[in-house]
Amino acid sequence: MLLLAATPAIPGSRTVLGIFLLVLLGTMTAGTRHGYWSGPLRQLAPTVALLIACFIAWLSGPEFGHWALKSSFIPWLMRGLCGICLLGAIVWLITYSVLWRLGRSRFPSRIGEVENPVLGAIVGCWTSILWTSVAFLFVAAIGATAQFCLDNGVTAKSGFAHRMLRHAVVAKNSLALINGAQWLETWNPLPQHTRRMLEKGLRVINTPGALIRLQRLQPVRAIATDPAFYPLIQDPEIREIVFKRDIERLVAHPAVLRLLADDNFQRKLAETDLEHLFDDTLESYRKDPGQELPQKN
């Protein structure tokens, strides 16, 4: 098995953890106060609206994205995810508006009275804890993804991107210092299939002999010789950027942006079983690292 050198463990910081706990205390206080004056239904409105929005977006978001963003600049591979986010935001806004209107107080605001203030304060406190916990989980997800990138050598070991990834990992591991949250140290939000394919692809890329064999496979040659992709791999500037692993320059390069805007190429790439090709390449290289891989038809 071809493995990259593991990144040394990055410890959490109790100072960062203290900042997170102060944020939690602040949101609990603000939520309790807001719930007291707005009532339980209005305090629950954002949470209930989010649950409804997530369910509808999960059911119909990808189809909505490909329909609504058909002629947009957003890459074809990203339209499903963008559709989920966009449809979820629309449903959330509508649902939240309806619940907010239903939860209005029957007392005129000038009187200064509210309905069920104690219940509203309790609901406000717990919904604040819930939303803050979700925010912390989002931070942990970013940190876990950053840990994956560092472990697999996605970026060079210096530069702005590398520093930001390390800061994200520190934030995640700081949250893992909370009692009962130790599982965050090894948690990864990426789907297993995606994570497995990325790991295999990075092993191939970081092993010159295996990369040569991959390039000689017929499905890969069909992609490499595609009119949308071939000029990209022949560009000396792109080669230099890839060699230096400068992600910021790569994703902002005009040639890469043009490739991401090519729907036909992205469909061809999506139809290719890349994981199977990675498996064939790694297995062949493991059996005989010194032998050239014959071409496949």
PyMOL commands that set and color helices and strands:
alter all, ss='L'
color gray80, all
select helices_A, chain A and resi 14-38+40-68+76-102+117-151+160-175+182-185+192-205+208-216+218-224+230-234+236-244+247-252+254-260+263-271+274-287
alter helices_A, ss='H'
color red, helices_A
deselect
rebuild
show_as cartoon
